Amino acid sequence: MDTLHLEMDVTPNTPKVYIKLVPNDATEDYAISVEKSIVMKSTTLKNMIEDLGDDNNLIPIPLSNINSVQLQKIIEYFVYRSEHPYVAPKKRKVGVQESTRELDDWEKEYCPKDFHTLFNMILAVNFLDMKELLVVLCKEVATRIEGMTTQEIRILFNITNDFTPEEEEKIIKENDWVEK
């Protein structure tokens, strides 16, 4: 499993926070410079940085469950969004929440194509508490499972059907409106 270390460089003239990824086996060493404003999109990292204070120069903060590929994809999203903010369609309904909006073309292309990678990205983003990206990734999952049968969804998520045939029939009858 990889271990992620966050290193802060808080010299007065640089608004950068340095993120350093060091896998446990130490065969690879990644260092990625990221603007502090982007790192602060993560509530988890923001709280860690605030708890350490600005007087702690280059203190590593260990994080788990994030590999270099996930980290680069997360950074890619927020760098792109800082340069290209999401613009809601003009026909957007008043009061529509962020979680119900459609993904734009860039977001559709950004999302991992295979479910395994997508789910691992969701876990990483959830750990970092980056709600904006979490909404995008979950919306992608919702879009992909739309139209699937119950059995297909069970297979996809590896969910065991623990209902007896009688219980399942009863649930189907009570919720027949769902299939319409």
CYANA upper distance limits for C-alpha pairs under 8 A (distance plus 0.5 A):
  1 MET  CA     23 PRO  CA      7.39
  1 MET  CA     24 ASN  CA      6.80
  1 MET  CA     65 ASN  CA      7.75
  2 ASP  CA     21 LEU  CA      8.29
  2 ASP  CA     22 VAL  CA      7.19
  2 ASP  CA     23 PRO  CA      4.57
  2 ASP  CA     24 ASN  CA      5.82
  2 ASP  CA     25 ASP  CA      8.40
  2 ASP  CA     64 SER  CA      7.46
  2 ASP  CA     65 ASN  CA      7.36
  2 ASP  CA     66 ILE  CA      7.19
  2 ASP  CA     67 ASN  CA      6.20
  3 THR  CA     21 LEU  CA      7.04
  3 THR  CA     22 VAL  CA      6.15
  3 THR  CA     23 PRO  CA      5.66
  3 THR  CA     24 ASN  CA      6.40
  3 THR  CA     62 PRO  CA      7.08
  3 THR  CA     63 LEU  CA      6.55
  3 THR  CA     64 SER  CA      5.85
  3 THR  CA     65 ASN  CA      7.75
  3 THR  CA     66 ILE  CA      7.65
  3 THR  CA     67 ASN  CA      7.99
  4 LEU  CA     19 ILE  CA      8.43
  4 LEU  CA     20 LYS  CA      6.98
  4 LEU  CA     21 LEU  CA      4.96
  4 LEU  CA     22 VAL  CA      6.29
  4 LEU  CA     23 PRO  CA      7.73
  4 LEU  CA     61 ILE  CA      8.22
  4 LEU  CA     62 PRO  CA      6.01
  4 LEU  CA     63 LEU  CA      5.32
  4 LEU  CA     64 SER  CA      6.62
  4 LEU  CA     66 ILE  CA      7.12
  4 LEU  CA     67 ASN  CA      7.85
  5 HIS  CA     19 ILE  CA      6.97
  5 HIS  CA     20 LYS  CA      5.73
  5 HIS  CA     21 LEU  CA      6.09
  5 HIS  CA     22 VAL  CA      7.31
  5 HIS  CA     60 PRO  CA      5.68
  5 HIS  CA     61 ILE  CA      5.41
  5 HIS  CA     62 PRO  CA      4.95
  5 HIS  CA     63 LEU  CA      6.53
  6 LEU  CA     17 VAL  CA      8.46
  6 LEU  CA     18 TYR  CA      6.96
  6 LEU  CA     19 ILE  CA      5.00
  6 LEU  CA     20 LYS  CA      6.10
  6 LEU  CA     21 LEU  CA      8.16
  6 LEU  CA     59 ILE  CA      7.92
  6 LEU  CA     60 PRO  CA      5.51
  6 LEU  CA     61 ILE  CA      5.24
  6 LEU  CA     62 PRO  CA      7.11
  6 LEU  CA     63 LEU  CA      8.23
  7 GLU  CA     17 VAL  CA      7.23
  7 GLU  CA     18 TYR  CA      5.63
  7 GLU  CA     19 ILE  CA      6.00
  7 GLU  CA     20 LYS  CA      6.92
  7 GLU  CA     57 ASN  CA      8.44
  7 GLU  CA     58 LEU  CA      5.20
  7 GLU  CA     59 ILE  CA      5.80
  7 GLU  CA     60 PRO  CA      5.13
  7 GLU  CA     61 ILE  CA      7.11
  8 MET  CA     16 LYS  CA      8.18
  8 MET  CA     17 VAL  CA      5.35
  8 MET  CA     18 TYR  CA      5.97
  8 MET  CA     19 ILE  CA      8.08
  8 MET  CA     49 ILE  CA      8.50
  8 MET  CA     56 ASN  CA      8.26
  8 MET  CA     57 ASN  CA      6.43
  8 MET  CA     58 LEU  CA      4.94
  8 MET  CA     59 ILE  CA      6.64
  8 MET  CA     60 PRO  CA      7.93
  9 ASP  CA     14 THR  CA      8.25
  9 ASP  CA     16 LYS  CA      7.08
  9 ASP  CA     17 VAL  CA      6.18
  9 ASP  CA     18 TYR  CA      7.03
  9 ASP  CA     57 ASN  CA      6.08
  9 ASP  CA     58 LEU  CA      5.84
 10 VAL  CA     14 THR  CA      7.35
 10 VAL  CA     15 PRO  CA      7.68
 10 VAL  CA     16 LYS  CA      7.79
 10 VAL  CA     17 VAL  CA      7.81
 10 VAL  CA     54 ASP  CA      6.67
 10 VAL  CA     55 ASP  CA      8.06
 10 VAL  CA     56 ASN  CA      8.38
 10 VAL  CA     57 ASN  CA      6.56
 10 VAL  CA     58 LEU  CA      8.29
 11 THR  CA     15 PRO  CA      8.50
 11 THR  CA     57 ASN  CA      8.40
 15 PRO  CA     35 GLU  CA      6.67
 15 PRO  CA     36 LYS  CA      6.12
 15 PRO  CA     37 SER  CA      8.30
 16 LYS  CA     33 SER  CA      7.43
 16 LYS  CA     34 VAL  CA      6.40
 16 LYS  CA     35 GLU  CA      4.90
 16 LYS  CA     36 LYS  CA      5.29
 17 VAL  CA     33 SER  CA      7.07
 17 VAL  CA     34 VAL  CA      6.18
 17 VAL  CA     35 GLU  CA      6.34
 17 VAL  CA     36 LYS  CA      5.41
 17 VAL  CA     39 VAL  CA      7.60
 18 TYR  CA     31 ALA  CA      7.79
 18 TYR  CA     32 ILE  CA      6.75
 18 TYR  CA     33 SER  CA      5.19
 18 TYR  CA     34 VAL  CA      6.36
 18 TYR  CA     35 GLU  CA      8.49
 19 ILE  CA     31 ALA  CA      6.58
 19 ILE  CA     32 ILE  CA      5.95
 19 ILE  CA     33 SER  CA      6.67
 19 ILE  CA     34 VAL  CA      7.45
 20 LYS  CA     29 ASP  CA      8.15
 20 LYS  CA     30 TYR  CA      6.21
 20 LYS  CA     31 ALA  CA      4.85
 20 LYS  CA     32 ILE  CA      6.66
 21 LEU  CA     29 ASP  CA      6.78
 21 LEU  CA     30 TYR  CA      5.40
 21 LEU  CA     31 ALA  CA      6.65
 21 LEU  CA     67 ASN  CA      8.07
 21 LEU  CA     68 SER  CA      7.02
 22 VAL  CA     26 ALA  CA      6.79
 22 VAL  CA     28 GLU  CA      7.19
 22 VAL  CA     29 ASP  CA      5.58
 22 VAL  CA     30 TYR  CA      6.77
 23 PRO  CA     27 THR  CA      7.64
 23 PRO  CA     28 GLU  CA      6.94
 23 PRO  CA     29 ASP  CA      7.52
 23 PRO  CA     67 ASN  CA      8.38
 30 TYR  CA     68 SER  CA      7.80
 34 VAL  CA     38 ILE  CA      7.30
 34 VAL  CA     39 VAL  CA      7.31
 34 VAL  CA     75 ILE  CA      8.21
 35 GLU  CA     39 VAL  CA      7.11
 36 LYS  CA     40 MET  CA      6.49
 37 SER  CA     41 LYS  CA      7.30
 38 ILE  CA     42 SER  CA      8.40
 38 ILE  CA     75 ILE  CA      8.07
 38 ILE  CA     78 PHE  CA      6.71
 38 ILE  CA     79 VAL  CA      7.51
 38 ILE  CA     82 SER  CA      8.47
 39 VAL  CA     45 LEU  CA      7.32
 39 VAL  CA     46 LYS  CA      7.72
 40 MET  CA     45 LEU  CA      6.95
 40 MET  CA     46 LYS  CA      5.38
 41 LYS  CA     46 LYS  CA      7.79
 41 LYS  CA    130 MET  CA      6.70
 42 SER  CA     46 LYS  CA      6.41
 42 SER  CA    128 LEU  CA      5.90
 42 SER  CA    129 ASP  CA      5.97
 42 SER  CA    130 MET  CA      5.38
 43 THR  CA     47 ASN  CA      6.52
 43 THR  CA    128 LEU  CA      7.06
 43 THR  CA    129 ASP  CA      5.78
 43 THR  CA    130 MET  CA      7.02
 44 THR  CA     48 MET  CA      6.84
 44 THR  CA    127 PHE  CA      7.94
 44 THR  CA    128 LEU  CA      5.63
 44 THR  CA    129 ASP  CA      6.30
 45 LEU  CA     49 ILE  CA      6.57
 45 LEU  CA    128 LEU  CA      7.29
 46 LYS  CA     50 GLU  CA      6.58
 47 ASN  CA     51 ASP  CA      6.45
 48 MET  CA     52 LEU  CA      6.72
 48 MET  CA     61 ILE  CA      8.20
 49 ILE  CA     53 GLY  CA      6.68
 49 ILE  CA     54 ASP  CA      8.13
 50 GLU  CA     54 ASP  CA      8.04
 52 LEU  CA     56 ASN  CA      6.86
 65 ASN  CA    123 LEU  CA      8.47
 65 ASN  CA    124 ALA  CA      6.90
 66 ILE  CA     70 GLN  CA      6.69
 66 ILE  CA     71 LEU  CA      7.03
 66 ILE  CA    124 ALA  CA      6.22
 67 ASN  CA     71 LEU  CA      6.68
 68 SER  CA     72 GLN  CA      6.57
 69 VAL  CA     73 LYS  CA      6.73
 70 GLN  CA     74 ILE  CA      6.62
 70 GLN  CA    121 MET  CA      6.65
 70 GLN  CA    124 ALA  CA      7.77
 71 LEU  CA     75 ILE  CA      6.67
 72 GLN  CA     76 GLU  CA      6.46
 73 LYS  CA     77 TYR  CA      6.80
 74 ILE  CA     78 PHE  CA      7.13
 74 ILE  CA    125 VAL  CA      8.06
 75 ILE  CA     79 VAL  CA      6.51
 76 GLU  CA     80 TYR  CA      6.54
 77 TYR  CA     81 ARG  CA      6.62
 77 TYR  CA    110 TYR  CA      8.23
 77 TYR  CA    133 LEU  CA      8.14
 78 PHE  CA     82 SER  CA      6.44
 79 VAL  CA     83 GLU  CA      6.94
 80 TYR  CA     84 HIS  CA      6.24
 80 TYR  CA     85 PRO  CA      8.34
 81 ARG  CA     85 PRO  CA      5.31
 81 ARG  CA     86 TYR  CA      7.32
 86 TYR  CA    104 ASP  CA      8.43
 88 ALA  CA     92 ARG  CA      7.14
 88 ALA  CA    101 ARG  CA      8.50
 92 ARG  CA     96 VAL  CA      7.69
 96 VAL  CA    100 THR  CA      7.06
 96 VAL  CA    101 ARG  CA      7.64
 97 GLN  CA    101 ARG  CA      7.31
 98 GLU  CA    135 VAL  CA      8.14
 99 SER  CA    135 VAL  CA      6.22
 99 SER  CA    136 VAL  CA      8.34
 99 SER  CA    139 LYS  CA      7.81
100 THR  CA    139 LYS  CA      8.44
102 GLU  CA    139 LYS  CA      8.42
103 LEU  CA    107 GLU  CA      6.28
103 LEU  CA    108 LYS  CA      6.67
103 LEU  CA    136 VAL  CA      7.38
103 LEU  CA    139 LYS  CA      8.04
103 LEU  CA    140 GLU  CA      8.26
104 ASP  CA    108 LYS  CA      6.82
105 ASP  CA    109 GLU  CA      6.80
106 TRP  CA    110 TYR  CA      6.47
107 GLU  CA    111 CYS  CA      6.68
107 GLU  CA    136 VAL  CA      7.80
108 LYS  CA    140 GLU  CA      7.95
111 CYS  CA    118 LEU  CA      7.52
111 CYS  CA    137 LEU  CA      7.20
111 CYS  CA    140 GLU  CA      7.71
112 PRO  CA    117 THR  CA      6.60
112 PRO  CA    118 LEU  CA      5.74
113 LYS  CA    117 THR  CA      8.10
113 LYS  CA    118 LEU  CA      7.65
114 ASP  CA    118 LEU  CA      6.77
115 PHE  CA    119 PHE  CA      6.45
116 HIS  CA    120 ASN  CA      6.76
117 THR  CA    121 MET  CA      6.63
118 LEU  CA    122 ILE  CA      6.78
118 LEU  CA    137 LEU  CA      7.69
119 PHE  CA    123 LEU  CA      6.83
120 ASN  CA    124 ALA  CA      6.75
121 MET  CA    125 VAL  CA      6.52
121 MET  CA    137 LEU  CA      8.34
122 ILE  CA    126 ASN  CA      6.37
122 ILE  CA    134 LEU  CA      6.79
122 ILE  CA    137 LEU  CA      6.88
122 ILE  CA    138 CYS  CA      7.84
123 LEU  CA    127 PHE  CA      6.60
124 ALA  CA    128 LEU  CA      6.79
125 VAL  CA    129 ASP  CA      6.47
125 VAL  CA    130 MET  CA      6.15
125 VAL  CA    131 LYS  CA      8.31
125 VAL  CA    133 LEU  CA      7.51
125 VAL  CA    134 LEU  CA      6.55
126 ASN  CA    130 MET  CA      6.92
126 ASN  CA    131 LYS  CA      7.99
126 ASN  CA    134 LEU  CA      7.00
130 MET  CA    134 LEU  CA      6.64
131 LYS  CA    135 VAL  CA      6.59
132 GLU  CA    136 VAL  CA      7.19
133 LEU  CA    137 LEU  CA      6.75
134 LEU  CA    138 CYS  CA      6.54
135 VAL  CA    139 LYS  CA      6.42
136 VAL  CA    140 GLU  CA      6.80
137 LEU  CA    141 VAL  CA      7.00
138 CYS  CA    142 ALA  CA      6.69
139 LYS  CA    143 THR  CA      6.60
140 GLU  CA    144 ARG  CA      6.73
141 VAL  CA    145 ILE  CA      6.76
142 ALA  CA    146 GLU  CA      6.56
145 ILE  CA    153 ILE  CA      7.49
148 MET  CA    152 GLU  CA      6.37
148 MET  CA    153 ILE  CA      6.85
149 THR  CA    153 ILE  CA      6.82
150 THR  CA    154 ARG  CA      6.68
151 GLN  CA    155 ILE  CA      6.75
152 GLU  CA    156 LEU  CA      6.63
153 ILE  CA    157 PHE  CA      6.60
153 ILE  CA    159 ILE  CA      8.44
154 ARG  CA    158 ASN  CA      6.04
154 ARG  CA    159 ILE  CA      5.10
154 ARG  CA    160 THR  CA      7.31
154 ARG  CA    161 ASN  CA      8.05
155 ILE  CA    159 ILE  CA      6.91
163 PHE  CA    167 GLU  CA      6.17
163 PHE  CA    168 GLU  CA      6.23
164 THR  CA    168 GLU  CA      6.66
165 PRO  CA    169 GLU  CA      6.59
166 GLU  CA    170 LYS  CA      6.72
167 GLU  CA    171 ILE  CA      6.73
168 GLU  CA    172 ILE  CA      6.68
169 GLU  CA    173 LYS  CA      6.73
170 LYS  CA    174 GLU  CA      6.67
171 ILE  CA    175 ASN  CA      6.56
172 ILE  CA    176 ASP  CA      6.08
175 ASN  CA    179 GLU  CA      8.47
176 ASP  CA    180 LYS  CA      7.78
